[in-house]
Amino acid sequence: MRTGPARGISTARESGEELRYADSVNRDVLEYFGFKFGVSGGHSSRTMMFAELETLLAAVPYESTLANYTEQIVELNLLSKPTVKARQLTLRHLTDLYSLDPEVPLFRIFRKLWGADVDAHPVLALTLSLARDPILRLSRDFILDLPAGQSITRADTEKLLRQPTGDRFSAASLKSYAQNINGSWTQAGYLAGRVNKQRQQPIITPANITYSLFLAYLEGVTGERLFNSGWVGLLGESEDRLYELAQIAALRELLVFRRAGGVTEVRFPDYLTQDELEELAHE
């Protein structure tokens, strides 16, 4: 049985802390559910490829397996890539960021909520990408701390990446990573513009609050503390609005949410299998 305090991926504000967290007793539990750790990730080569993801999930049924996604991308060329090599690279990138495997809880619940609200799609995609890409996570607090309307450039993100990584990445790599990272935050609606991007607030829906609460729950957080987690903080909404969204999500039967007498209850019926619940209990 695993023991020890739950630190939570949402609390890691810099690479050093993330590496210490990744070595903690909770790493195996979170990797079981689909989180990824390390020093590299999908944004070393591409953005979160939101357009391709939307095309793929629109064409492949909810109950599909990883083999079905692979067939659509590589054999049937659903995403219109020019060569077999490009199709294989696309598959590798999408599985790196999203897994595309219903056996992985983070993706299975992501896919469930994807069907609940089309407006939730951009932030859902970014949330799962953050859970699975350490490089993208390096930018999280930097972007979220920007005031509305604040401009940033690729050079700003390069500087951010250089601070915790030192000289581990070449100048060319940093440029590519920064461009990909800014591209994903733009696709998700947190940034707007081309070269000089401005911070803005994305669309947040009941499906988004549900997924953020679920990720915090997998980290071992419960009750009122769920709403103070980094995953919920990602949404950038006021406290009142977060509770309102959770209530709407409950009315839509996306979760169970009750708040009365200073006690907050959040549950996710049928989200996890019995084996997965037992694994979570170990945390």
C-alpha positions as CSV (number, residue, x, y, z in Angstrom):
1,M,0.0,0.0,0.0
2,R,1.3,3.5,-0.9
3,T,1.5,6.0,1.9
4,G,2.5,9.7,2.2
5,P,1.0,13.1,1.8
6,A,-0.6,14.1,-1.5
7,R,1.3,17.0,-3.0
8,G,-0.6,17.3,-6.2
9,I,0.6,18.2,-9.7
10,S,-1.5,21.4,-9.5
11,T,0.8,22.8,-6.8
12,A,4.1,22.5,-8.7
13,R,5.1,26.0,-9.7
14,E,8.5,25.3,-11.1
15,S,10.4,22.4,-12.6
16,G,12.4,21.7,-9.5
17,E,9.3,21.3,-7.4
18,E,7.7,19.2,-10.1
19,L,10.7,16.9,-10.2
20,R,10.5,16.4,-6.5
21,Y,6.8,15.7,-6.8
22,A,7.4,13.3,-9.6
23,D,9.7,11.3,-7.3
24,S,7.1,11.2,-4.5
25,V,5.0,8.2,-3.5
26,N,2.0,9.6,-5.4
27,R,3.7,9.5,-8.8
28,D,2.8,5.9,-9.5
29,V,-0.8,6.4,-8.5
30,L,-1.3,9.5,-10.8
31,E,0.5,7.8,-13.7
32,Y,-2.0,4.9,-13.3
33,F,-4.8,7.4,-13.9
34,G,-3.0,9.0,-16.9
35,F,-0.9,11.9,-15.6
36,K,2.6,12.1,-17.1
37,F,5.8,13.4,-15.6
38,G,9.5,13.9,-16.6
39,V,11.4,16.7,-18.3
40,S,10.0,16.5,-21.8
41,G,6.5,16.4,-23.4
42,G,4.4,16.8,-26.5
43,H,5.0,20.5,-26.8
44,S,8.6,19.8,-27.7
45,S,7.3,19.1,-31.3
46,R,3.8,20.4,-31.7
47,T,0.9,22.4,-30.2
48,M,-2.0,20.6,-28.7
49,M,-3.3,20.2,-32.2
50,F,-6.9,21.2,-31.3
51,A,-8.2,21.2,-34.8
52,E,-7.0,17.7,-35.5
53,L,-8.4,16.5,-32.1
54,E,-11.8,17.9,-32.9
55,T,-11.9,16.3,-36.3
56,L,-10.9,12.9,-34.8
57,L,-13.4,12.9,-31.9
58,A,-16.2,14.0,-34.2
59,A,-15.6,11.0,-36.4
60,V,-14.7,8.3,-33.9
61,P,-17.5,7.1,-31.6
62,Y,-17.3,7.5,-27.8
63,E,-16.9,3.8,-27.1
64,S,-13.9,3.4,-29.5
65,T,-10.6,1.8,-28.5
66,L,-7.1,3.0,-29.1
67,A,-7.0,0.6,-32.1
68,N,-9.9,2.5,-33.6
69,Y,-8.2,5.8,-33.3
70,T,-5.0,4.4,-34.8
71,E,-6.9,3.0,-37.7
72,Q,-8.6,6.4,-38.5
73,I,-5.3,8.3,-38.2
74,V,-2.8,6.0,-39.9
75,E,-4.7,3.7,-42.2
76,L,-7.7,5.8,-43.2
77,N,-5.9,9.2,-43.0
78,L,-8.8,10.9,-41.4
79,L,-6.7,13.9,-40.6
80,S,-5.4,14.3,-44.2
81,K,-1.7,14.0,-43.6
82,P,0.5,13.9,-46.8
83,T,2.6,10.8,-45.9
84,V,2.4,7.7,-43.8
85,K,5.3,9.1,-41.7
86,A,3.3,12.2,-41.0
87,R,0.3,10.1,-40.0
88,Q,2.4,8.1,-37.6
89,L,3.9,11.2,-36.1
90,T,0.4,12.7,-35.7
91,L,-0.8,9.6,-33.9
92,R,2.3,9.6,-31.6
93,H,1.7,13.2,-30.7
94,L,-2.0,12.9,-30.1
95,T,-1.5,9.8,-27.9
96,D,1.3,11.5,-26.0
97,L,-1.0,14.4,-25.1
98,Y,-4.4,12.7,-24.9
99,S,-3.6,8.9,-24.7
100,L,-6.7,8.1,-26.9
101,D,-7.2,5.0,-24.8
102,P,-10.4,4.5,-22.8
103,E,-8.5,2.3,-20.4
104,V,-6.8,5.5,-19.2
105,P,-9.2,7.3,-16.8
106,L,-8.1,10.8,-17.7
107,F,-9.0,10.2,-21.3
108,R,-12.1,8.2,-20.7
109,I,-13.7,10.9,-18.6
110,F,-12.3,13.6,-20.9
111,R,-14.1,11.9,-23.8
112,K,-17.3,11.6,-21.7
113,L,-17.3,15.3,-20.9
114,W,-16.3,16.2,-24.5
115,G,-19.8,15.1,-25.6
116,A,-21.5,17.2,-22.9
117,D,-20.8,20.6,-24.3
118,V,-19.0,21.8,-27.5
119,D,-18.0,25.1,-25.9
120,A,-16.0,23.2,-23.3
121,H,-13.7,21.6,-25.9
122,P,-10.8,24.1,-26.0
123,V,-10.3,24.2,-22.3
124,L,-10.9,20.5,-21.9
125,A,-8.1,19.8,-24.4
126,L,-5.7,22.2,-22.6
127,T,-6.5,20.7,-19.2
128,L,-5.7,17.2,-20.3
129,S,-2.6,18.4,-22.1
130,L,-1.4,20.1,-18.9
131,A,-1.9,16.8,-17.0
132,R,0.2,15.0,-19.5
133,D,2.9,17.4,-20.6
134,P,5.6,18.7,-18.2
135,I,6.9,21.3,-20.7
136,L,3.4,22.8,-21.1
137,R,3.1,22.9,-17.3
138,L,6.1,25.1,-17.0
139,S,4.0,27.9,-18.5
140,R,0.9,27.4,-16.5
141,D,1.3,29.9,-13.7
142,F,3.0,32.4,-16.0
143,I,0.0,32.5,-18.3
144,L,-2.6,32.4,-15.5
145,D,-1.0,35.3,-13.6
146,L,-1.1,37.6,-16.6
147,P,-3.8,40.3,-16.2
148,A,-6.5,40.6,-18.8
149,G,-5.2,42.5,-21.9
150,Q,-1.5,42.0,-21.0
151,S,0.6,41.3,-24.1
152,I,3.2,38.5,-24.3
153,T,5.5,37.4,-27.1
154,R,7.3,34.2,-27.9
155,A,10.5,35.7,-26.4
156,D,8.7,36.1,-23.1
157,T,7.9,32.4,-23.0
158,E,11.4,31.5,-24.1
159,K,12.7,33.4,-21.1
160,L,10.3,31.7,-18.8
161,L,11.4,28.2,-20.1
162,R,15.1,29.1,-19.8
163,Q,14.9,30.0,-16.1
164,P,14.1,26.5,-14.7
165,T,15.8,24.5,-17.4
166,G,19.1,26.4,-17.5
167,D,21.1,25.4,-20.6
168,R,19.4,22.0,-21.1
169,F,17.6,23.2,-24.2
170,S,19.3,24.9,-27.2
171,A,18.2,28.3,-28.4
172,A,16.4,26.7,-31.4
173,S,14.6,24.2,-29.1
174,L,13.5,27.0,-26.8
175,K,12.1,29.0,-29.7
176,S,10.1,26.0,-31.0
177,Y,8.8,25.1,-27.5
178,A,7.7,28.6,-26.8
179,Q,5.9,28.9,-30.1
180,N,4.1,25.6,-29.5
181,I,3.2,26.6,-25.9
182,N,1.8,30.0,-26.9
183,G,-0.1,28.3,-29.7
184,S,-1.9,25.9,-27.4
185,W,-2.9,28.7,-24.9
186,T,-4.2,30.6,-27.9
187,Q,-6.2,27.6,-29.2
188,A,-7.7,27.2,-25.7
189,G,-8.8,30.8,-25.6
190,Y,-6.4,32.1,-23.0
191,L,-4.5,34.2,-25.5
192,A,-5.5,36.1,-28.6
193,G,-3.5,37.5,-31.5
194,R,-0.6,36.3,-33.6
195,V,2.8,37.7,-32.7
196,N,1.9,40.0,-29.8
197,K,-0.6,37.9,-28.0
198,Q,-3.0,39.3,-25.3
199,R,-4.3,37.5,-22.3
200,Q,-8.1,36.9,-22.3
201,Q,-10.6,34.8,-20.4
202,P,-11.7,31.6,-22.2
203,I,-15.2,30.2,-22.2
204,I,-15.7,28.0,-19.2
205,T,-18.7,25.6,-19.0
206,P,-20.1,23.1,-16.5
207,A,-18.1,20.3,-18.3
208,N,-14.9,22.3,-17.6
209,I,-15.5,22.6,-13.9
210,T,-16.4,18.9,-13.7
211,Y,-13.2,17.9,-15.3
212,S,-11.1,20.2,-13.2
213,L,-12.7,19.0,-10.0
214,F,-12.2,15.4,-11.1
215,L,-8.5,15.9,-11.7
216,A,-8.1,17.4,-8.3
217,Y,-10.1,14.5,-6.8
218,L,-7.6,12.1,-8.4
219,E,-4.9,14.0,-6.6
220,G,-6.6,13.1,-3.3
221,V,-8.4,16.4,-2.7
222,T,-11.9,16.4,-1.3
223,G,-14.7,18.7,-0.2
224,E,-14.2,22.5,-0.2
225,R,-10.5,22.1,-1.0
226,L,-11.4,20.9,-4.5
227,F,-12.4,24.5,-5.4
228,N,-9.1,25.8,-4.2
229,S,-7.1,23.4,-6.3
230,G,-4.8,24.4,-9.1
231,W,-7.0,22.6,-11.6
232,V,-10.0,24.7,-10.7
233,G,-7.8,27.8,-10.6
234,L,-7.0,27.1,-14.2
235,L,-10.5,28.2,-15.1
236,G,-10.0,31.8,-13.9
237,E,-13.6,32.2,-12.7
238,S,-14.8,33.9,-9.5
239,E,-15.7,31.7,-6.5
240,D,-19.4,32.4,-7.0
241,R,-19.3,31.5,-10.6
242,L,-17.4,28.3,-9.9
243,Y,-20.1,27.2,-7.5
244,E,-22.8,28.2,-10.0
245,L,-21.1,26.1,-12.7
246,A,-20.8,23.1,-10.3
247,Q,-24.5,23.4,-9.5
248,I,-25.4,23.4,-13.2
249,A,-23.1,20.4,-13.8
250,A,-25.0,18.6,-11.0
251,L,-28.4,19.4,-12.6
252,R,-27.0,17.9,-15.8
253,E,-25.9,14.8,-13.9
254,L,-22.2,15.3,-14.7
255,L,-21.4,15.0,-11.0
256,V,-22.9,15.2,-7.5
257,F,-22.5,18.6,-5.8
258,R,-24.0,19.7,-2.5
259,R,-23.0,22.7,-0.4
260,A,-24.8,23.4,2.9
261,G,-24.0,24.3,6.4
262,G,-20.3,24.9,5.6
263,V,-19.9,21.4,4.2
264,T,-19.2,20.8,0.5
265,E,-19.7,17.4,-1.1
266,V,-18.5,16.5,-4.6
267,R,-18.8,13.0,-6.0
268,F,-18.3,11.4,-9.4
269,P,-20.6,8.4,-9.6
270,D,-19.6,5.7,-12.1
271,Y,-16.5,7.7,-13.2
272,L,-14.1,5.0,-12.0
273,T,-14.1,1.2,-12.0
274,Q,-13.8,-0.7,-8.8
275,D,-10.2,-1.4,-9.5
276,E,-9.5,2.3,-10.1
277,L,-11.3,3.2,-6.9
278,E,-9.1,0.8,-5.0
279,E,-6.0,2.3,-6.6
280,L,-7.2,5.8,-5.6
281,A,-7.7,4.6,-2.0
282,H,-4.0,3.7,-1.9
283,E,-3.2,7.4,-2.4
